[in-house]
Amino acid sequence: MEAEVRSDKQYLGVERSLQRAWAKGAGLIDEEFERPMIAVVNTYQDFSPENFHLRQVGDAVKAGIRMAGGTPCEFNTFHVTDSETFASVGMRYVLPSRDLVADMIELMVEGHRFDAMVLIGSGDKVMPGMVMAAARLDVPAIMLYGGPTKAGIYKRRKVFLETVYDGVGEHLLGMLTREDLKGLEDNHFPFCGASDTATSGNTAGIYTEALGLALPHSGTYPAGSNYQLRAAKHAGMRIMGLLENDLRPSRILTQEAFENAMRVGMAVGGSTNMVLHMIAMAKEAGVEVSFDTWDRLSRDTPTLVALAPSGPWGVTDLGEAGGVPAVMRALDGLIHPMTSTVSGRTTGELMRNAVIENAECVHGQHHPVAAEGSIYILKGSLAPGGAVVKASGVARAMWNAVLPARVFEDEESAIDAVRGNAIPPGTCIVIRNEGTRGGPGMREMLGATSALMGAGLGNSCALVTDGRFSGATHGPAIGYVTPEAVRGGPIALVEDGDPVRIDLSNRKLDLEVDAEVLSERQRRHSPRPPRIERGYLKHYAEHVAPASEGAVMPR
């Protein structure tokens, strides 16, 4: 079935002369209006390594569209760059940008009545925002991830994102010289692209391919490489096939496709942020994904790839080992084979053609890295609505522990305490008022976890928060505690010295304080007043859903 060419009504006919005149002012010619108009949505910007090569990638996509008989129309959305905002007020604006990316794409594509779209994204919030837009608009769409870059090397040591951030803590404690910290800083990126670790952005590149919205292998191609540029041309050509065959996101983004993507994300030790985003993307697609879905799937999904920071492999190594198709082949029996993909082939067909090029990187189910998926959902008296931990990053010694709480009202205070040697081993650091509404914006706590790791406390202290964590986080970091403090969650009632029981084996997170004591604290408790009194974050705090509901804005 051939899709409706919506742009005809926008640009063709005598009565549309002014519209054509306006577009001709940008250099378009008559013949271009007679072809399908394809939106090329880019996130190019010149101050973020994940994005600054995307102008060239966009040009390659447009070349592919023209070769296949379409007219490309490029516009930009934005990327509030996580790694440039850690442990700052700026991080409050990162998660809220996701829904604005979706809204911006909707406004542009619907306003101009484009017929289909190629979405070129890099960045953790950009990628799910683009998936949300694709599901919402339901015009033929294909995604292309900006890609990772090889890990940098300094003094024969691989340099990942977390290497630099942990190095800050090491330097402040006198364990690393300023010269060597600068050496890590200067050698982190050999080229453009995302850091070669299981960051939230790289995780998004992997799960969008597993969802079926991206061409095979494109989620792990190195940024700016000839492989990526060729994939960009193929994506531009392929979008015309999707339009001709009316293959829309609604036929791709099914319950089974989301389960495939969740299993692949867990099998590679992906970021906890994918929990939040998968719920939000599924809502737009009319699919049910919840904390309980994650819990169910994680119990029988083995971890098959030990990506950094939980293991030795980079995302580019995974690409060389066979990429997402290889992981799906290794998960055979757990993957739904009949789901559709933008390639025109089913997931099962892609799996059958996949080759595992490096069995040390991509393990088989009979000798997994871990028997269960990397993401655990914890519940208990401290998190009755659920909490999330990347179990693959937690040392076994910390899987079952009872630790006294040390409570902080924001991330900065916790960092100061760690760097001031005020946190003894065996402490549970509790950071609250950092949730979707309380933050507002639900900041990532990479600054706090890196301070712990740099101080040598990563295997003896835990961190529990109603905020989020980055894909680069490692150690016993438990986030997304629901309900958050300002929504009346028990985390608001924790006091210094309270025993916190962490039991990953049984997926429990409990506050071991008598109910009578908590009732008295609740009676005396006053919610913290809003941090933000104006602007978009005020609007966000007033309307955003809890983390367990995907932190979505109302539509």
Solvent accessible surface area in square Angstrom, and as a share of the most:
residue,aa,sasa,rsa
1,M,189,0.84
2,E,126,0.57
3,A,6,0.05
4,E,96,0.43
5,V,40,0.23
6,R,28,0.10
7,S,0,0.00
8,D,53,0.28
9,K,154,0.65
10,Q,35,0.16
11,Y,21,0.08
12,L,60,0.30
13,G,38,0.36
14,V,132,0.76
15,E,133,0.60
16,R,60,0.22
17,S,54,0.35
18,L,124,0.61
19,Q,58,0.26
20,R,46,0.17
21,A,57,0.44
22,W,208,0.73
23,A,20,0.15
24,K,84,0.36
25,G,72,0.69
26,A,86,0.67
27,G,56,0.54
28,L,40,0.20
29,I,99,0.50
30,D,74,0.38
31,E,101,0.45
32,E,39,0.17
33,F,2,0.01
34,E,120,0.54
35,R,103,0.37
36,P,28,0.18
37,M,1,0.01
38,I,0,0.00
39,A,0,0.00
40,V,0,0.00
41,V,0,0.00
42,N,0,0.00
43,T,0,0.00
44,Y,48,0.18
45,Q,22,0.10
46,D,108,0.56
47,F,129,0.54
48,S,1,0.00
49,P,32,0.20
50,E,24,0.11
51,N,0,0.00
52,F,100,0.41
53,H,14,0.06
54,L,0,0.00
55,R,145,0.53
56,Q,102,0.45
57,V,1,0.01
58,G,0,0.00
59,D,76,0.39
60,A,8,0.06
61,V,0,0.00
62,K,35,0.15
63,A,34,0.27
64,G,0,0.00
65,I,0,0.00
66,R,121,0.44
67,M,120,0.53
68,A,40,0.31
69,G,29,0.28
70,G,1,0.01
71,T,3,0.02
72,P,14,0.09
73,C,24,0.14
74,E,66,0.30
75,F,25,0.10
76,N,71,0.36
77,T,9,0.05
78,F,58,0.24
79,H,6,0.03
80,V,43,0.25
81,T,7,0.04
82,D,15,0.08
83,S,56,0.36
84,E,99,0.44
85,T,20,0.12
86,F,20,0.08
87,A,30,0.23
88,S,42,0.27
89,V,94,0.54
90,G,27,0.26
91,M,0,0.00
92,R,15,0.05
93,Y,96,0.36
94,V,0,0.00
95,L,1,0.00
96,P,2,0.01
97,S,5,0.03
98,R,0,0.00
99,D,7,0.04
100,L,62,0.31
101,V,1,0.00
102,A,0,0.00
103,D,52,0.27
104,M,59,0.26
105,I,0,0.00
106,E,55,0.24
107,L,130,0.64
108,M,63,0.28
109,V,0,0.00
110,E,61,0.27
111,G,48,0.46
112,H,71,0.32
113,R,84,0.31
114,F,10,0.04
115,D,2,0.01
116,A,0,0.00
117,M,0,0.00
118,V,0,0.00
119,L,0,0.00
120,I,0,0.00
121,G,0,0.00
122,S,0,0.00
123,G,4,0.04
124,D,5,0.03
125,K,1,0.00
126,V,2,0.01
127,M,1,0.00
128,P,0,0.00
129,G,0,0.00
130,M,0,0.00
131,V,0,0.00
132,M,2,0.01
133,A,0,0.00
134,A,0,0.00
135,A,16,0.12
136,R,41,0.15
137,L,23,0.11
138,D,36,0.19
139,V,3,0.02
140,P,2,0.01
141,A,2,0.01
142,I,0,0.00
143,M,1,0.01
144,L,2,0.01
145,Y,4,0.01
146,G,0,0.00
147,G,0,0.00
148,P,0,0.00
149,T,9,0.05
150,K,88,0.37
151,A,14,0.11
152,G,3,0.03
153,I,98,0.50
154,Y,38,0.14
155,K,142,0.60
156,R,235,0.86
157,R,103,0.38
158,K,91,0.39
159,V,1,0.00
160,F,22,0.09
161,L,18,0.09
162,E,10,0.05
163,T,12,0.07
164,V,30,0.17
165,Y,40,0.15
166,D,13,0.07
167,G,0,0.00
168,V,45,0.26
169,G,1,0.01
170,E,33,0.15
171,H,53,0.24
172,L,95,0.47
173,L,51,0.26
174,G,69,0.67
175,M,122,0.55
176,L,30,0.15
177,T,81,0.47
178,R,128,0.47
179,E,138,0.62
180,D,27,0.14
181,L,17,0.08
182,K,102,0.43
183,G,9,0.09
184,L,2,0.01
185,E,96,0.43
186,D,85,0.44
187,N,56,0.29
188,H,24,0.11
189,F,72,0.30
190,P,80,0.51
191,F,119,0.50
192,C,1,0.01
193,G,0,0.00
194,A,7,0.05
195,S,6,0.04
196,D,5,0.02
197,T,0,0.00
198,A,2,0.02
199,T,15,0.08
200,S,8,0.05
201,G,9,0.09
202,N,0,0.00
203,T,2,0.01
204,A,0,0.00
205,G,0,0.00
206,I,1,0.01
207,Y,1,0.00
208,T,1,0.01
209,E,13,0.06
210,A,3,0.02
211,L,2,0.01
212,G,1,0.01
213,L,0,0.00
214,A,6,0.05
215,L,26,0.13
216,P,26,0.16
217,H,63,0.28
218,S,2,0.01
219,G,0,0.00
220,T,3,0.01
221,Y,56,0.21
222,P,46,0.29
223,A,5,0.04
224,G,17,0.17
225,S,23,0.15
226,N,82,0.42
227,Y,114,0.44
228,Q,1,0.00
229,L,37,0.19
230,R,123,0.45
231,A,9,0.07
232,A,0,0.00
233,K,86,0.37
234,H,106,0.48
235,A,1,0.01
236,G,0,0.00
237,M,78,0.35
238,R,56,0.21
239,I,0,0.00
240,M,23,0.10
241,G,16,0.16
242,L,0,0.00
243,L,8,0.04
244,E,111,0.50
245,N,77,0.40
246,D,12,0.06
247,L,15,0.07
248,R,68,0.25
249,P,1,0.01
250,S,70,0.45
251,R,133,0.48
252,I,2,0.01
253,L,5,0.02
254,T,45,0.26
255,Q,61,0.27
256,E,74,0.33
257,A,1,0.01
258,F,0,0.00
259,E,20,0.09
260,N,0,0.00
261,A,0,0.00
262,M,0,0.00
263,R,22,0.08
264,V,0,0.00
265,G,0,0.00
266,M,0,0.00
267,A,0,0.00
268,V,1,0.00
269,G,3,0.03
270,G,0,0.00
271,S,0,0.00
272,T,7,0.04
273,N,0,0.00
274,M,2,0.01
275,V,0,0.00
276,L,1,0.00
277,H,0,0.00
278,M,0,0.00
279,I,3,0.01
280,A,0,0.00
281,M,0,0.00
282,A,0,0.00
283,K,99,0.42
284,E,23,0.10
285,A,31,0.24
286,G,74,0.71
287,V,21,0.12
288,E,123,0.55
289,V,8,0.04
290,S,30,0.20
291,F,10,0.04
292,D,88,0.46
293,T,13,0.08
294,W,0,0.00
295,D,30,0.16
296,R,130,0.47
297,L,0,0.00
298,S,0,0.00
299,R,121,0.44
300,D,76,0.39
301,T,0,0.00
302,P,10,0.07
303,T,2,0.01
304,L,0,0.00
305,V,0,0.00
306,A,19,0.14
307,L,2,0.01
308,A,2,0.01
309,P,25,0.16
310,S,36,0.23
311,G,23,0.22
312,P,89,0.56
313,W,55,0.19
314,G,0,0.00
315,V,0,0.00
316,T,3,0.02
317,D,23,0.12
318,L,0,0.00
319,G,23,0.23
320,E,112,0.50
321,A,1,0.00
322,G,8,0.08
323,G,0,0.00
324,V,3,0.01
325,P,6,0.04
326,A,0,0.00
327,V,0,0.00
328,M,9,0.04
329,R,106,0.39
330,A,10,0.08
331,L,0,0.00
332,D,92,0.48
333,G,71,0.68
334,L,40,0.20
335,I,10,0.05
336,H,63,0.28
337,P,61,0.38
338,M,151,0.68
339,T,13,0.08
340,S,37,0.24
341,T,7,0.04
342,V,0,0.00
343,S,22,0.14
344,G,51,0.49
345,R,103,0.38
346,T,33,0.19
347,T,2,0.01
348,G,4,0.03
349,E,62,0.28
350,L,22,0.11
351,M,11,0.05
352,R,163,0.59
353,N,101,0.52
354,A,7,0.05
355,V,90,0.52
356,I,58,0.29
357,E,117,0.53
358,N,49,0.25
359,A,63,0.49
360,E,128,0.57
361,C,1,0.00
362,V,1,0.01
363,H,42,0.19
364,G,15,0.14
365,Q,71,0.32
366,H,160,0.71
367,H,81,0.36
368,P,44,0.28
369,V,64,0.37
370,A,37,0.29
371,A,80,0.62
372,E,56,0.25
373,G,1,0.01
374,S,2,0.01
375,I,0,0.00
376,Y,11,0.04
377,I,5,0.02
378,L,0,0.00
379,K,77,0.33
380,G,14,0.14
381,S,56,0.36
382,L,0,0.00
383,A,0,0.00
384,P,72,0.45
385,G,27,0.26
386,G,0,0.00
387,A,0,0.00
388,V,1,0.00
389,V,1,0.00
390,K,15,0.06
391,A,5,0.04
392,S,40,0.26
393,G,16,0.15
394,V,12,0.07
395,A,36,0.28
396,R,170,0.62
397,A,84,0.65
398,M,10,0.04
399,W,22,0.08
400,N,88,0.45
401,A,19,0.15
402,V,66,0.38
403,L,16,0.08
404,P,68,0.43
405,A,5,0.04
406,R,77,0.28
407,V,24,0.14
408,F,18,0.07
409,E,74,0.33
410,D,35,0.18
411,E,0,0.00
412,E,60,0.27
413,S,46,0.30
414,A,0,0.00
415,I,11,0.05
416,D,100,0.52
417,A,11,0.08
418,V,4,0.02
419,R,72,0.26
420,G,54,0.52
421,N,117,0.60
422,A,47,0.37
423,I,9,0.05
424,P,80,0.50
425,P,97,0.61
426,G,25,0.24
427,T,7,0.04
428,C,0,0.00
429,I,1,0.00
430,V,0,0.00
431,I,0,0.00
432,R,31,0.11
433,N,9,0.05
434,E,0,0.00
435,G,1,0.01
436,T,1,0.01
437,R,97,0.35
438,G,2,0.01
439,G,0,0.00
440,P,3,0.02
441,G,0,0.00
442,M,2,0.01
443,R,0,0.00
444,E,2,0.01
445,M,0,0.00
446,L,1,0.00
447,G,0,0.00
448,A,1,0.01
449,T,5,0.03
450,S,2,0.01
451,A,1,0.01
452,L,8,0.04
453,M,51,0.23
454,G,0,0.00
455,A,24,0.19
456,G,59,0.57
457,L,20,0.10
458,G,4,0.04
459,N,99,0.51
460,S,35,0.23
461,C,0,0.00
462,A,0,0.00
463,L,1,0.01
464,V,0,0.00
465,T,0,0.00
466,D,1,0.00
467,G,0,0.00
468,R,0,0.00
469,F,3,0.01
470,S,10,0.06
471,G,0,0.00
472,A,0,0.00
473,T,9,0.05
474,H,33,0.15
475,G,10,0.09
476,P,9,0.05
477,A,6,0.05
478,I,1,0.00
479,G,0,0.00
480,Y,1,0.00
481,V,2,0.01
482,T,10,0.06
483,P,42,0.26
484,E,10,0.04
485,A,5,0.04
486,V,33,0.19
487,R,59,0.21
488,G,51,0.49
489,G,1,0.01
490,P,28,0.18
491,I,0,0.00
492,A,9,0.07
493,L,18,0.09
494,V,1,0.01
495,E,77,0.34
496,D,91,0.47
497,G,49,0.47
498,D,11,0.06
499,P,48,0.30
500,V,0,0.00
501,R,100,0.37
502,I,1,0.01
503,D,23,0.12
504,L,2,0.01
505,S,68,0.44
506,N,100,0.51
507,R,11,0.04
508,K,82,0.35
509,L,0,0.00
510,D,28,0.14
511,L,7,0.03
512,E,74,0.33
513,V,26,0.15
514,D,96,0.50
515,A,72,0.56
516,E,132,0.59
517,V,66,0.38
518,L,32,0.16
519,S,72,0.47
520,E,70,0.31
521,R,27,0.10
522,Q,89,0.40
523,R,175,0.64
524,R,141,0.52
525,H,64,0.28
526,S,87,0.56
527,P,96,0.60
528,R,64,0.23
529,P,98,0.61
530,P,95,0.60
531,R,71,0.26
532,I,39,0.20
533,E,120,0.54
534,R,201,0.73
535,G,56,0.54
536,Y,71,0.27
537,L,2,0.01
538,K,74,0.31
539,H,84,0.38
540,Y,1,0.00
541,A,17,0.13
542,E,97,0.44
543,H,83,0.37
544,V,3,0.02
545,A,17,0.13
546,P,28,0.17
547,A,8,0.06
548,S,30,0.19
549,E,82,0.37
550,G,0,0.00
551,A,0,0.00
552,V,25,0.15
553,M,24,0.11
554,P,90,0.57
555,R,196,0.72
